[in-house]
Amino acid sequence: MANVKVKNWFGDIEQHPKVVVQAESVNELVDILKDQETYPCPVRAIGSNHSTARCGVADEGTVIKMKMNRVLSISEDTVTAEAGALYIDVAEELRKHGLQFYVNTEIGNLSIGSAACAGTKNASMPDEKGSYEWGQVGSYVTSVKMVDPSGKVLPPVDENQADLLECIRSSYGTFGIIYEATLRVRPIQPMAVRYQTFTLEEFKEKFQDLKKGHESMMLFIFPFDNRITIEFRRYNSGARGRPNRRVWWLRNLLWKTVGPLLCHEIAKRAPLAIRYRLIDRFNFALRFALVYFLRSANTVAPDQIIRYPEVSNASRYTFSFCAFPEDNFPSVLEEYFQFCKDYYKTCGYRPNMPDVSYRIAADKKSLLSYSFEGPVMTIDPVSTGNQGWDKFLEAYNKFCSEHGGVPMLNQTPGVTRPQAEKAFKERFTKFAEQRRKYDPNNRLLNRYFQDLLMPGTNTNS
């Protein structure tokens, strides 16, 4: 397909590549990357295109849709799959073998290729001893196979090349096109889940004790109600019987379908005078349902993974992301509550869905890891993309940078080079230098990464 319009899953990022091509084999990837006349720069490979930032855009260039989606092998502690395989499909295949991923991230439409080279988020799970492992999906990648920007099939990159693999895990497809990856997996095991609501003051007072509880924490944040509802998870080897699969089905129905659809309709149809009163009532009902109806000592982690519709509909939502050092998170969260209230008072806008937050373990397995310097907690505003969202994100990015936040380059829309440099420090320079070695002619560099990594140069996108 030539000269077409491509949108991300949510529909708010539009690009105009000259060519869109499907890749179903390694040989096709080689041919695409070698033929610069037919397939012009920049070349960007995409999976389900759920990124909220412009990392996959290839204006005037070539978009490769990865259709290689087979699960190639499963052992007792690894799975190998092609880059276009969806995370949820691989998780379901693992379940048949009594296995699960270490990180059961929410967006099941994540492709294995993206998981191997891009940032992800999910509240980190402790093991039975209460210790946490790495924070991101890509950190469990043990090997990747890729085609370099010139069309050469490279030898597999594995943990024997730790420094290179560390770069590739945060390369966002700018080192080469990944076509296969191997990830660590573990035996599936029972997991307990419960919810509890705190006022901001209670959360600040109890935060240190909450951290010592050896439970995963995902927060639903309600700045205008001064409330925080925490989803606590822990592995529970003492559970017996069949796992309760209704809990995650209902939780995910509320989060991926009912909540976004209701908030979308309220933002679209309700008069401004009552719009946010209705949103606040929905938030109250959500907190009530989570705390009083969704609790079980016996679920399984893969049930958290959500399969979103291939084409988004009125229940879609979008988000941003920033991570903050865990130790000073309560004070940052308090200031974020005030920031939201001040912004609403000044600009008349607030996100129309609950914000969320994840406690994520320290992780040095990826060069641009947002928890490279220690455990973090995030603040992720969520919205159905109603009018005012984009301007809010500009102010949010500024707030986050001023408070020591670290972005994720595929999930923080509008992040600037100064903000990225401040967050990643010397690691950002190191990454740019390593990338140039693998792609000296900028075949894979789009305008988004050009502006972040090498401003002042010219590319085709």
C-alpha positions as CSV (number, residue, x, y, z in Angstrom):
1,M,0.0,0.0,0.0
2,A,1.4,3.4,-0.9
3,N,0.6,6.9,0.3
4,V,-1.9,5.9,3.0
5,K,-3.0,7.3,6.3
6,V,-2.2,5.3,9.4
7,K,-3.5,6.0,12.9
8,N,-2.4,4.5,16.3
9,W,-4.9,2.3,18.1
10,F,-6.5,5.2,20.0
11,G,-6.7,7.3,16.9
12,D,-5.1,10.5,18.1
13,I,-1.7,10.0,16.3
14,E,-1.9,10.2,12.5
15,Q,0.9,9.5,10.1
16,H,1.3,9.5,6.3
17,P,3.9,7.0,5.2
18,K,4.6,6.5,1.5
19,V,4.5,2.8,1.9
20,V,2.8,0.4,4.3
21,V,4.0,-3.2,3.9
22,Q,3.3,-6.5,5.8
23,A,6.2,-8.6,6.7
24,E,5.6,-12.4,7.0
25,S,9.1,-13.7,6.9
26,V,12.7,-12.7,7.6
27,N,13.5,-12.7,3.9
28,E,10.8,-10.0,3.4
29,L,12.3,-7.9,6.1
30,V,15.7,-8.2,4.4
31,D,14.3,-7.2,1.1
32,I,12.5,-4.2,2.6
33,L,15.5,-2.8,4.4
34,K,17.8,-3.3,1.4
35,D,15.5,-1.6,-1.1
36,Q,15.7,2.0,-0.2
37,E,14.0,3.2,-3.4
38,T,10.9,1.2,-2.9
39,Y,10.9,1.5,0.9
40,P,12.1,5.0,1.8
41,C,13.4,6.2,5.1
42,P,12.4,6.2,7.9
43,V,11.4,2.6,8.3
44,R,9.4,1.8,11.4
45,A,8.0,-1.6,12.4
46,I,4.7,-1.7,14.4
47,G,2.6,-4.3,16.1
48,S,-0.8,-3.4,17.4
49,N,0.2,0.3,17.5
50,H,-0.9,1.0,21.0
51,S,1.9,3.5,21.8
52,T,0.6,6.9,23.0
53,A,3.8,8.7,21.8
54,R,4.9,9.2,18.2
55,C,7.7,6.5,18.3
56,G,6.1,4.5,15.5
57,V,5.5,7.3,13.0
58,A,7.1,7.1,9.6
59,D,5.8,10.2,7.7
60,E,7.0,10.0,4.0
61,G,8.7,6.7,4.9
62,T,7.8,3.0,5.4
63,V,5.7,1.3,8.0
64,I,6.2,-2.4,8.4
65,K,3.3,-4.3,9.9
66,M,4.7,-7.4,11.6
67,K,2.6,-10.4,10.7
68,M,5.1,-13.0,11.9
69,N,3.2,-14.2,15.0
70,R,4.0,-17.9,15.8
71,V,5.0,-19.3,19.1
72,L,8.1,-21.2,18.2
73,S,9.0,-23.1,21.3
74,I,8.3,-23.5,25.0
75,S,10.6,-25.0,27.6
76,E,10.3,-25.2,31.3
77,D,11.6,-21.7,31.8
78,T,11.5,-19.9,28.4
79,V,9.3,-19.1,25.5
80,T,10.4,-18.1,22.0
81,A,8.0,-16.3,19.7
82,E,8.0,-14.2,16.6
83,A,7.9,-10.5,16.9
84,G,4.3,-10.1,15.8
85,A,2.8,-12.5,18.3
86,L,0.6,-10.8,20.8
87,Y,1.5,-11.0,24.5
88,I,-2.0,-12.3,25.4
89,D,-1.9,-15.0,22.8
90,V,1.5,-16.2,24.0
91,A,0.2,-16.1,27.6
92,E,-2.7,-18.3,26.7
93,E,-0.3,-20.8,25.1
94,L,1.9,-20.7,28.2
95,R,-1.1,-21.4,30.4
96,K,-1.6,-24.7,28.5
97,H,1.8,-25.7,29.7
98,G,1.3,-24.6,33.3
99,L,3.5,-21.5,32.8
100,Q,3.1,-17.7,33.0
101,F,5.1,-14.6,32.2
102,Y,7.0,-12.9,35.1
103,V,5.3,-9.6,34.2
104,N,1.6,-9.9,33.2
105,T,1.2,-6.5,31.8
106,E,-2.3,-5.1,31.2
107,I,-2.2,-4.4,27.5
108,G,-2.4,-7.9,26.0
109,N,-2.1,-6.5,22.5
110,L,1.5,-5.7,23.2
111,S,3.6,-7.5,20.5
112,I,6.6,-9.6,21.5
113,G,8.8,-7.4,19.3
114,S,7.7,-4.3,21.1
115,A,8.1,-6.0,24.5
116,A,11.7,-6.8,23.6
117,C,12.7,-3.3,22.7
118,A,10.3,-0.8,24.3
119,G,9.1,0.2,27.7
120,T,6.3,-1.4,29.6
121,K,4.6,-1.0,32.9
122,N,2.9,-3.2,35.5
123,A,2.9,-3.2,39.3
124,S,5.9,-5.5,40.2
125,M,5.1,-8.7,41.9
126,P,7.1,-10.0,44.9
127,D,8.1,-13.7,45.1
128,E,7.1,-15.9,48.1
129,K,10.0,-14.4,50.1
130,G,8.8,-10.9,49.5
131,S,11.7,-9.9,47.2
132,Y,11.1,-8.1,43.9
133,E,12.7,-8.9,40.6
134,W,12.9,-6.6,37.5
135,G,10.2,-4.2,36.6
136,Q,9.7,-4.4,32.8
137,V,8.8,-7.2,30.4
138,G,11.9,-6.6,28.3
139,S,14.2,-7.3,31.2
140,Y,13.1,-11.0,31.0
141,V,14.2,-11.1,27.3
142,T,17.2,-13.5,27.1
143,S,17.8,-13.4,23.3
144,V,16.7,-11.5,20.2
145,K,17.1,-12.0,16.5
146,M,17.0,-9.0,14.2
147,V,17.8,-7.6,10.8
148,D,20.0,-4.5,10.8
149,P,19.2,-1.3,8.9
150,S,21.2,-2.4,5.9
151,G,19.2,-5.6,5.5
152,K,21.8,-7.9,7.1
153,V,20.5,-10.8,9.3
154,L,22.5,-10.4,12.6
155,P,23.6,-13.3,14.8
156,P,21.4,-13.7,17.9
157,V,22.0,-11.2,20.7
158,D,21.8,-12.9,24.0
159,E,22.8,-12.4,27.7
160,N,26.5,-13.1,26.8
161,Q,26.4,-9.6,25.2
162,A,24.8,-8.0,28.2
163,D,25.7,-4.4,27.4
164,L,24.3,-4.7,23.8
165,L,21.2,-6.5,25.0
166,E,20.7,-3.7,27.6
167,C,20.6,-1.1,24.8
168,I,18.4,-3.2,22.5
169,R,15.8,-3.6,25.3
170,S,15.3,0.2,25.2
171,S,16.0,0.7,21.5
172,Y,12.4,1.2,20.2
173,G,13.4,-0.5,17.0
174,T,16.2,2.0,16.2
175,F,19.0,-0.6,16.2
176,G,17.3,-3.0,13.8
177,I,14.0,-4.8,13.2
178,I,13.5,-7.6,15.8
179,Y,11.8,-10.7,14.3
180,E,12.1,-13.2,17.2
181,A,12.6,-13.0,21.0
182,T,13.0,-15.4,23.8
183,L,11.7,-14.5,27.3
184,R,12.0,-16.2,30.7
185,V,8.8,-17.7,32.1
186,R,7.8,-19.3,35.4
187,P,5.3,-21.9,36.7
188,I,1.8,-20.5,37.0
189,Q,0.7,-20.1,40.6
190,P,-2.2,-18.8,42.6
191,M,-2.5,-15.1,43.3
192,A,-4.5,-13.2,45.9
193,V,-6.0,-9.8,45.1
194,R,-7.8,-7.3,47.3
195,Y,-8.6,-3.5,47.3
196,Q,-8.5,-0.9,50.0
197,T,-9.3,2.9,49.8
198,F,-7.3,5.6,51.7
199,T,-7.5,9.3,52.0
200,L,-4.4,11.1,50.8
201,E,-3.5,11.8,54.4
202,E,-3.9,8.1,55.4
203,F,-1.8,7.1,52.4
204,K,1.0,9.4,53.3
205,E,0.9,8.2,57.0
206,K,0.9,4.5,56.1
207,F,3.1,4.5,53.0
208,Q,6.2,3.1,54.7
209,D,4.2,0.3,56.2
210,L,2.5,-0.4,52.9
211,K,5.9,-0.8,51.3
212,K,6.9,-3.4,53.9
213,G,3.8,-5.5,53.2
214,H,5.4,-7.5,50.3
215,E,2.4,-7.0,48.0
216,S,2.2,-5.6,44.6
217,M,0.5,-2.2,44.5
218,M,-1.4,-0.6,41.7
219,L,-3.2,2.7,42.7
220,F,-6.4,4.2,41.3
221,I,-6.0,7.9,42.0
222,F,-8.8,10.4,42.5
223,P,-7.3,13.9,43.1
224,F,-10.7,15.7,43.3
225,D,-12.0,13.2,45.9
226,N,-8.8,13.1,47.8
227,R,-8.9,9.3,47.6
228,I,-6.6,6.5,46.6
229,T,-7.8,2.9,46.1
230,I,-4.9,0.3,46.0
231,E,-5.0,-3.0,44.3
232,F,-2.9,-5.3,46.3
233,R,-1.7,-8.6,44.8
234,R,0.6,-11.4,46.1
235,Y,1.3,-14.9,45.2
236,N,-0.5,-17.3,47.5
237,S,0.9,-20.8,47.4
238,G,-1.6,-21.9,50.1
239,A,-4.6,-21.4,47.8
240,R,-6.5,-24.6,46.9
241,G,-9.1,-25.5,44.3
242,R,-10.0,-23.9,41.0
243,P,-9.0,-20.3,40.6
244,N,-11.6,-17.6,40.6
245,R,-11.7,-16.2,37.1
246,R,-14.7,-13.9,37.6
247,V,-12.7,-11.3,39.7
248,W,-10.4,-10.3,36.9
249,W,-13.1,-10.6,34.3
250,L,-15.2,-8.1,36.2
251,R,-12.3,-5.8,37.1
252,N,-11.2,-5.6,33.5
253,L,-14.7,-5.1,32.2
254,L,-15.0,-2.1,34.5
255,W,-11.6,-0.7,33.5
256,K,-11.5,-1.4,29.7
257,T,-15.1,-1.1,28.7
258,V,-17.7,0.2,31.1
259,G,-15.6,3.0,32.7
260,P,-14.2,4.5,29.5
261,L,-17.5,4.3,27.6
262,L,-19.4,5.9,30.5
263,C,-16.8,8.7,30.9
264,H,-16.7,9.3,27.1
265,E,-20.5,9.7,27.0
266,I,-20.5,12.0,30.0
267,A,-17.8,14.2,28.5
268,K,-19.6,14.2,25.2
269,R,-23.2,14.8,26.3
270,A,-23.3,16.2,29.8
271,P,-23.5,20.0,30.3
272,L,-20.3,21.4,31.8
273,A,-22.2,22.4,35.0
274,I,-22.8,18.8,36.0
275,R,-20.2,16.9,33.9
276,Y,-17.6,16.4,36.7
277,R,-20.3,15.8,39.4
278,L,-21.3,12.8,37.3
279,I,-17.7,11.7,36.9
280,D,-17.2,11.9,40.6
281,R,-20.3,9.7,41.2
282,F,-18.9,7.2,38.8
283,N,-15.5,7.3,40.7
284,F,-17.3,6.6,43.9
285,A,-19.2,3.7,42.4
286,L,-15.9,2.3,41.0
287,R,-14.2,2.5,44.4
288,F,-17.1,0.8,46.1
289,A,-17.2,-2.0,43.5
290,L,-13.5,-2.6,43.8
291,V,-13.4,-2.7,47.6
292,Y,-16.6,-4.7,48.3
293,F,-17.0,-7.0,45.3
294,L,-13.6,-7.8,43.9
295,R,-11.5,-9.9,46.3
296,S,-10.2,-13.4,46.1
297,A,-7.4,-15.5,47.6
298,N,-7.2,-17.6,44.5
299,T,-6.8,-16.0,41.0
300,V,-4.1,-16.4,38.4
301,A,-1.9,-13.6,37.1
302,P,-2.5,-14.1,33.3
303,D,-6.1,-13.3,33.9
304,Q,-5.0,-9.7,34.4
305,I,-4.0,-9.4,30.7
306,I,-6.6,-7.6,28.6
307,R,-7.3,-8.2,25.0
308,Y,-8.4,-4.9,23.5
309,P,-10.4,-4.8,20.3
310,E,-8.3,-4.8,17.2
311,V,-10.0,-1.6,16.1
312,S,-10.8,0.9,18.9
313,N,-14.3,1.9,19.6
314,A,-16.1,4.4,21.9
315,S,-14.8,2.6,25.0
316,R,-11.1,3.4,24.1
317,Y,-8.9,5.4,26.4
318,T,-5.5,6.9,26.3
319,F,-2.9,7.8,28.9
320,S,0.5,9.2,29.8
321,F,3.3,8.1,32.1
322,C,6.0,9.3,34.5
323,A,7.9,7.5,37.2
324,F,9.2,9.1,40.5
325,P,11.6,7.7,43.1
326,E,9.7,5.7,45.6
327,D,11.0,7.3,48.7
328,N,9.5,10.8,48.0
329,F,6.4,9.6,46.2
330,P,3.9,10.6,48.9
331,S,5.0,14.3,48.7
332,V,5.0,14.2,44.9
333,L,1.5,12.7,44.9
334,E,0.3,15.4,47.3
335,E,1.7,18.1,45.0
336,Y,0.1,16.3,42.0
337,F,-3.3,16.4,43.6
338,Q,-2.8,20.2,44.1
339,F,-1.5,20.6,40.5
340,C,-4.7,18.9,39.1
341,K,-6.9,21.2,41.2
342,D,-5.0,24.3,40.2
343,Y,-5.1,23.4,36.6
344,Y,-8.8,22.8,36.7
345,K,-9.4,26.1,38.4
346,T,-7.3,27.9,35.9
347,C,-8.1,26.1,32.6
348,G,-11.4,24.4,33.3
349,Y,-10.1,20.9,32.4
350,R,-9.4,17.7,34.3
351,P,-8.9,14.1,33.0
352,N,-12.2,12.4,32.9
353,M,-11.0,9.0,34.1
354,P,-9.2,7.9,37.3
355,D,-5.4,8.3,37.2
356,V,-3.4,5.2,38.0
357,S,-0.1,4.5,39.6
358,Y,2.2,1.5,39.7
359,R,4.9,0.5,42.2
360,I,7.7,-0.9,40.0
361,A,10.9,-2.6,41.1
362,A,14.4,-1.3,40.4
363,D,15.6,-2.5,37.0
364,K,19.0,-2.0,35.4
365,K,18.4,-4.5,32.6
366,S,17.4,-1.8,30.1
367,L,19.6,1.2,29.5
368,L,16.7,3.7,29.4
369,S,14.8,2.0,32.2
370,Y,12.7,4.4,34.2
371,S,13.6,2.5,37.4
372,F,17.4,2.3,36.7
373,E,18.3,4.2,39.8
374,G,15.9,2.4,42.2
375,P,12.3,1.4,42.8
376,V,9.7,3.9,41.5
377,M,6.0,4.8,41.7
378,T,4.3,6.3,38.7
379,I,1.6,8.8,38.1
380,D,-0.3,8.1,34.9
381,P,-3.2,10.4,33.9
382,V,-5.9,8.6,31.9
383,S,-8.5,10.1,29.6
384,T,-10.9,9.3,26.8
385,G,-9.1,12.1,24.9
386,N,-11.8,14.7,25.5
387,Q,-11.1,18.3,24.5
388,G,-8.3,19.8,26.6
389,W,-6.3,16.6,27.1
390,D,-3.3,17.6,24.9
391,K,-2.8,20.9,26.7
392,F,-3.1,19.2,30.0
393,L,-0.3,16.8,29.0
394,E,2.0,19.8,28.3
395,A,1.5,21.0,31.8
396,Y,1.7,17.5,33.2
397,N,5.1,16.9,31.5
398,K,6.4,20.1,32.9
399,F,5.2,19.2,36.4
400,C,6.8,15.8,36.2
401,S,10.2,17.1,35.0
402,E,10.3,19.7,37.8
403,H,9.6,16.9,40.3
404,G,12.3,14.5,39.1
405,G,10.1,12.3,37.0
406,V,11.3,9.9,34.3
407,P,9.3,9.4,31.2
408,M,8.8,6.3,29.0
409,L,9.5,7.2,25.3
410,N,6.6,5.2,23.9
411,Q,4.0,6.1,26.6
412,T,4.8,9.8,27.5
413,P,3.3,11.9,24.7
414,G,5.1,15.3,24.1
415,V,8.3,14.6,26.1
416,T,11.0,17.0,25.0
417,R,14.7,16.5,24.6
418,P,15.6,18.6,27.7
419,Q,13.1,16.6,29.8
420,A,14.5,13.3,28.5
421,E,18.2,14.4,29.1
422,K,17.4,15.5,32.6
423,A,15.6,12.2,33.4
424,F,18.1,9.7,31.8
425,K,21.3,11.8,32.4
426,E,24.4,10.3,30.8
427,R,22.6,7.1,29.8
428,F,20.7,9.2,27.2
429,T,24.0,10.2,25.6
430,K,25.3,6.6,25.7
431,F,22.2,5.3,24.1
432,A,22.5,7.9,21.2
433,E,26.1,6.9,20.6
434,Q,25.3,3.2,20.5
435,R,22.4,3.7,18.2
436,R,24.6,5.6,15.7
437,K,26.9,2.6,15.5
438,Y,24.0,0.3,14.4
439,D,22.3,2.8,12.1
440,P,24.8,5.4,10.9
441,N,22.7,6.4,7.9
442,N,19.5,6.9,10.1
443,R,17.5,4.4,8.1
444,L,15.3,3.7,11.2
445,L,15.3,7.2,12.7
446,N,12.0,9.1,12.4
447,R,11.4,12.7,13.3
448,Y,10.4,11.8,16.9
449,F,13.7,10.1,17.7
450,Q,15.6,12.6,15.7
451,D,14.3,15.5,17.8
452,L,15.1,13.5,21.0
453,L,18.5,12.1,20.0
454,M,20.1,14.4,17.4
455,P,18.4,17.8,16.9
456,G,19.6,20.0,14.1
457,T,19.9,17.2,11.6
458,N,17.6,16.5,8.7
459,T,15.7,13.3,8.1
460,N,12.7,12.4,6.0
461,S,10.2,12.3,8.9
